Amino acid sequence: MTETVSAEPVVISAVTPSTKEKIVKRKTIVYKARVDPDLIEVACEKLKKQLFAKFAFSWFQPKIEEIQFVSLEKYYEPYIVISGRYFIDYLRKSTYTLKVPEGVREVILRPNKYVPETVKSKRIVKLQGEERLVNEIKAFLVLDKNGQDSSADNIPLVSPEKKPEKAIKEFGIEELAENADINFIKERLSKRPRDTYQIVEEVFEVTERTVIYCPRYRLMFRWMKTGEEKILVLDAVTAERVK
């Protein structure tokens, strides 16, 4: 009977081949704003009081006329839609323990000979070997600008700008760093097993990568009685509040 025990600590071999990378070109989508800024201010009349409502007691809540509109800023929030694959074919070292009957003086596995040792009253032979394994991970992700998981519900369905590059310059949109999306998915997928001894093949692929810029309105209000300020963010497509 043969048992596998924990492999000894190993180091990646110096002959490890370089990782093969296949990465598609990034696409950019800029959505059009559908809600006029003037209409946004009107829509906020019902919401602005909620910004400062800390308690249910009416005497501790501001009156509508006490809440002053301070500023409105239009900006574009980037979302990343990306899919990828990580594949690794590798070797790891292992030690196999083989139990042998009493009286056996040698175990011959040509061309090698092994002398049994006694461990806890059992006669055993330890064999050093290598195991070949394959790992493959695939992922489809929707991320925010910080690489955190987001929901597709945060991305409105609306007609995009016909010329996104022109829109980025015209609206002064702050673009996502060139390889930020690749780094986000690579950090999640491309992880070599800790017991890797030697790599036969390693592949990292990005098969879909799109950055979608969604228009937002950031409004600031001030409670004149206390000087406290609050920010309200609304979707410039649906006019719904963004939390």
N, C-alpha and C positions, 0 to 999 in steps of 0.2 A: 504494500500500500504506500502511495506517495503523497506527501503533504507539501503545500507551498507555504513558505514562511515569508516574513517581510523582507523586501529587498534591501541590500546594503545601500548607504548613501552613494549617489553617483554624480558625475559631472558630465555635461554635454560634451560629446567628442569634438575634437578640433576639426574633424572632417565633415561637420554638419553643413549640409547644403544651404544656400540662401533661400529665404522664403519667396515663393512665386506669388506675385501680386497681379491681380486682374481687376482694374478699377475703371468703371465707366465715367464718362464726363458728367459733371453736375449740371442739372437743369434748374432754372430759376423761374418762379412764377410770382407775379405781383398782382394781388387782387385789387379791384377797383372799389373805392369807397362809394356807398350808395346813399348815405345819410348826410344831409347838409349840416354844417356846423351850427347854423341858427336853429335848426330843428332839434339838434342835440341839447342845446340849452333849455329849450322848452320841455323836452323829455325828462330833463333832470330835476324839474321843479318838484316832482313827487318823490324823487329819490334823495335829494340833498338833505332833507330833515332826518332821514334814517341814518345818515352818516354820523350824526352827533347824538343819536338817541342811545344813551347808556343805560337808562333805567325806565321802567314802565310808568313811573310817576310823572305826570304831565308837568308838574312844577319844576322838574329838573331837565326838561327838554326845551330846546330853543324854539322860538317862533319863526315861521317862515321868513318874515321880514328881517330877522336878526342874522340870517345866513347870507353872506355876501359872496357873489361869484367873483373869483380872483383871476383865473386864467384858463385858457383852453389850448391844448397842444395836440397836434395830429402826429402820430408816429406809426411805424410799421413793426409788428412783432413777428420774428422769424420762427418758422416751424420746419423741422427736418423730417422728411419721409425717406427712409433708407432701408435697404435689405442687403444681407451679405451672408457669406459662408466661410467657415474656417475648417480646414482639413489637415490632419497630421497622421502620418504613418511613421511609427517610431519603435525603437527597441528600449527595453529596460532590463536591468540585471535582476536575477532572482536566485535564491538558494532553495534547493529542493532537499527535503529530508526523506530518506528511504529506510524503512525498517527492514532489518534482516534477521533471520533465525539465529538462535544460539549455535555456536560451533562454526559459523562461517568466518573464515580467516581473511578472505579477500573478496571483493566484488570487482569483477573484470568487465569493464565496458570499453572494449577495444577502441583505441590503443591504450587506454588508461586503466590503472588499477587503483582501487580505493580500499583502505584498511578501516574496518568498522571501529567506532568508538562507543563507549558505554555512557549513556546519559539517562539518569533517573531509572537505573536498572534495565534500560532498553538498549538493544544493539542497533546503531544507526549508521548510515553513510550520508554525508552531506555532498550534494552535487551542485556546482556552480553552473549557471546557464543564463541564457538571454531569452526574453519573450518579445514577440512582435505584436503590436497592437495598432488599431486604427480608431481615431476619434473624428467625428464630424459634427459641427454645430451650425445651424442655420437660424437666421432671425430676420423678422420684419419689424421695424421700429418706427414709432412716431415720437419725436423728441422736441423739447423746447431748446432755446438757444444755449442753455447750460448743460445740455446732454441728459436731462432728466426726462423720464417717461411722461408723455402727455397723452391727451385723448384726441382722437380724430374729430370729436365734437367741437373742439376749440377752433377748428378750421372751417370757416363758412364756405358754402358752395355759391360761387358768384363768378361772373365773367372776369377773366384776367385781362390785364393790360396786354395789348398786342405786341408791344415792344418793351419787354421788362428792363432791358439795359437802359433804355431811354428814361423809363419811369424812375429807376433808381437814382439817376443823376438829377432829374427834374424835381423829385420830392426830397432829395437829400437823404435817402434811406441808408442807414448804417448796415453794411453788408456783413454777413457771417464770414468769419475767417475762412480762407480758401480750403484748408484741409480739416477744419474743426469737425465736420460731420464724419469724416473718415476716422479721425482719432477717437470719436465717441464710440463707434461700433467696433473698432479694433480693440479698444480697451475691454469691451464686453466679451468678444468672441475669441480673440487671438491669445489664448493662454496655454502655454505648453505644460503638460503634466509634470509635476515636481520630480517624478522618478524617471524622467527621460534620460536615457544613456546616449543614444545616437538617433538622429533623424534620417529617415529614408526619404520622405517627401513632406513638404509643408506648403500649403496653399491658402492664401487669403484673397477673397473675392468680394467686390461690391458690385451688385448687379442692378441696383436701382438707387439713385440719390437725387433728391429734389428738395430745394429750399423754397418754401412758400412764405411770402411776406403778406401778413394780414393787417389791414389798416385799423388803427385804434384811435380813440380820443381820450386824452388824459385831462380831466377837469379838476381844478382846485377850488375849494370853498373855504370860507373863514367864518367862524362864529364870532361876530363882532363883540359880543359881551365878554368873551374870555380870550379872544385872540387865537384860539385853537384852529388849526387848519387840517383839512382832510382831502384825500385824493379819491376821485371816482373815475374808473376806467370803463368806457363803453365801446362795444364793437361798432366800427364805422360802417358795417354792412347790415347788421340786424338791429342796431341801437340797443342791444341787450347789455346788461351789466357783465363785466368780466371780472371774476374773482381771482 
